[in-house]
Amino acid sequence: MSFLSGWSANRKPFGAIPVARDPPGAVDPCNPMMVRYSLPYGSRSMTAADFRRIALSLEGVEEYSHAGLPAFRVGGRKFASLASQAGGYGNLMLTLEQQAAFVEEAPEVFLPIPGGWGKMGHTHIRLAAASQDVLMGALRTAWKMRIEKNAKTSGKRRPSSPRRGKADRKRGKR
């Protein structure tokens, strides 16, 4: 029995791209790059301006400059940024579980930020590969996670006395 024995004449070959006769939004299940999060037929890719617009549409969000680059916070804490916009990415602060789910579901759209930040849940979203719905959902997820974390830590108090570092002790300050 050949591995092609189950192949039907009307099935598209691996890697086929929908053509004009396919209905809008057609997805070829044989092509791993055309998962449900791929851009629907006729939709446009997202830009840094779209990222900014959607982030600022969420309740309580303000834009600020973090290291000279645009970032977005809610309740005084960052949940997203455009620090990698020159590379075509937006950045999201997610939990490791959320990051793993996003990357597994849509590896052509999401990837962990390289290095230590990615190991803490910081995630790139490829703006050109994301639809508006995907970008909105991803930003809303990061925003909601930040609000939940803010609520958990709002009752904790910071130490009232200033920290004294090693440099202060060397200079004789006590």
C-alpha positions as CSV (number, residue, x, y, z in Angstrom):
1,M,0.0,0.0,0.0
2,S,1.4,3.4,-1.0
3,F,1.4,6.4,1.2
4,L,-0.5,8.2,-1.6
5,S,-3.3,5.6,-1.6
6,G,-5.6,7.9,0.4
7,W,-4.9,10.8,-1.9
8,S,-8.0,12.0,-3.7
9,A,-8.0,13.9,-7.0
10,N,-9.8,16.9,-5.6
11,R,-7.4,17.4,-2.7
12,K,-4.8,20.2,-3.0
13,P,-1.1,19.3,-2.8
14,F,0.8,20.2,0.3
15,G,1.6,23.9,0.5
16,A,-1.1,24.9,-1.9
17,I,-2.3,28.5,-1.6
18,P,-6.0,29.4,-2.1
19,V,-6.6,30.7,-5.6
20,A,-9.4,32.9,-7.1
21,R,-11.9,30.0,-7.2
22,D,-11.5,29.4,-3.4
23,P,-14.0,31.3,-1.3
24,P,-12.7,34.3,0.7
25,G,-11.1,33.1,3.9
26,A,-10.3,29.6,2.5
27,V,-7.7,27.8,4.5
28,D,-5.8,24.8,3.3
29,P,-5.5,22.3,6.2
30,C,-2.6,20.7,4.4
31,N,-0.5,23.8,4.7
32,P,1.0,24.3,8.2
33,M,1.4,28.0,7.6
34,M,-2.3,28.5,7.0
35,V,-3.7,27.9,10.5
36,R,-6.9,29.6,11.8
37,Y,-4.9,32.6,12.9
38,S,-3.5,33.4,9.4
39,L,-4.8,36.5,7.7
40,P,-8.2,35.9,6.1
41,Y,-8.4,36.4,2.4
42,G,-8.6,40.1,1.6
43,S,-7.6,41.4,5.0
44,R,-4.7,43.7,5.6
45,S,-1.7,43.1,7.9
46,M,-1.4,45.1,11.1
47,T,1.1,48.0,11.7
48,A,2.6,49.7,14.7
49,A,-0.1,52.4,14.3
50,D,-2.8,49.7,14.6
51,F,-1.0,48.2,17.7
52,R,-1.0,51.7,19.3
53,R,-4.7,52.4,18.4
54,I,-5.9,49.1,19.7
55,A,-3.8,49.3,22.9
56,L,-5.0,52.8,23.7
57,S,-8.6,51.7,23.1
58,L,-8.4,49.4,26.2
59,E,-9.8,50.9,29.4
60,G,-7.2,52.8,31.6
61,V,-4.3,52.5,29.2
62,E,-1.8,55.2,28.8
63,E,1.2,55.4,26.4
64,Y,4.6,56.4,27.8
65,S,8.2,56.4,26.7
66,H,10.2,53.4,28.0
67,A,13.9,53.8,27.1
68,G,12.9,56.2,24.4
69,L,10.4,53.7,22.8
70,P,6.6,53.6,22.9
71,A,5.1,51.4,25.7
72,F,1.7,50.9,27.2
73,R,0.7,50.6,30.8
74,V,-2.4,50.1,32.9
75,G,-2.5,50.9,36.6
76,G,1.1,52.2,36.3
77,R,2.5,48.9,35.0
78,K,3.6,47.9,31.5
79,F,1.7,45.2,29.5
80,A,2.9,45.9,25.9
81,S,5.4,47.9,23.9
82,L,6.5,48.8,20.4
83,A,10.2,48.5,21.4
84,S,10.7,46.1,18.4
85,Q,8.6,48.0,15.9
86,A,11.6,48.5,13.6
87,G,11.8,44.7,13.2
88,G,8.0,44.5,12.5
89,Y,7.1,43.3,16.0
90,G,4.9,44.4,18.9
91,N,5.8,43.1,22.4
92,L,3.4,41.6,24.9
93,M,3.9,40.7,28.5
94,L,2.2,37.4,29.0
95,T,2.4,34.5,31.5
96,L,4.6,31.6,30.4
97,E,1.4,29.5,30.0
98,Q,-0.2,32.2,27.8
99,Q,3.0,32.5,25.7
100,A,3.1,28.7,25.2
101,A,-0.5,28.6,24.1
102,F,-0.1,31.5,21.7
103,V,3.1,30.2,20.1
104,E,1.6,26.7,19.8
105,E,-1.6,27.9,18.2
106,A,0.0,30.4,15.8
107,P,3.8,30.1,15.5
108,E,3.8,32.3,12.4
109,V,2.4,35.1,14.4
110,F,3.8,34.7,17.9
111,L,7.3,33.9,19.2
112,P,9.1,34.3,22.5
113,I,11.4,37.3,22.7
114,P,15.0,35.9,22.5
115,G,17.0,35.6,25.7
116,G,15.9,36.0,29.3
117,W,12.9,38.2,28.6
118,G,11.3,35.5,26.5
119,K,11.8,33.0,29.4
120,M,9.6,35.3,31.5
121,G,6.7,35.4,29.1
122,H,7.6,38.4,27.0
123,T,6.4,37.6,23.5
124,H,6.8,39.1,20.0
125,I,3.7,39.4,17.8
126,R,4.6,39.7,14.0
127,L,2.4,42.6,13.0
128,A,2.5,41.8,9.3
129,A,1.2,38.2,10.0
130,A,-1.6,39.2,12.5
131,S,-5.1,40.1,11.7
132,Q,-7.0,42.8,13.6
133,D,-8.9,40.2,15.6
134,V,-5.7,38.3,16.6
135,L,-3.9,41.6,17.6
136,M,-7.0,42.7,19.6
137,G,-7.2,39.4,21.4
138,A,-3.5,39.3,22.2
139,L,-3.4,42.9,23.5
140,R,-6.6,42.2,25.5
141,T,-5.0,39.1,27.1
142,A,-1.8,41.0,28.1
143,W,-4.0,43.9,29.4
144,K,-6.3,41.6,31.4
145,M,-3.3,39.7,32.9
146,R,-1.7,43.0,34.0
147,I,-4.9,44.2,35.6
148,E,-5.2,40.9,37.5
149,K,-1.6,41.1,38.7
150,N,-2.1,44.7,39.8
151,A,-5.2,43.7,41.8
152,K,-3.2,40.9,43.6
153,T,-0.3,43.3,44.5
154,S,-2.3,46.4,45.3
155,G,-2.6,45.3,49.0
156,K,1.1,44.7,49.5
157,R,3.2,47.5,51.0
158,R,6.6,48.5,49.9
159,P,9.3,49.0,52.6
160,S,9.1,52.5,54.0
161,S,12.8,52.9,54.6
162,P,15.0,53.5,51.6
163,R,17.3,50.7,50.6
164,R,21.0,51.1,51.2
165,G,23.3,49.5,48.7
166,K,26.9,48.5,48.8
167,A,27.9,51.8,47.2
168,D,26.3,53.8,49.9
169,R,28.2,51.9,52.6
170,K,31.5,52.4,50.9
171,R,31.0,56.2,51.0
172,G,30.2,56.1,54.7
173,K,26.5,56.8,54.4
174,R,24.4,54.9,57.0
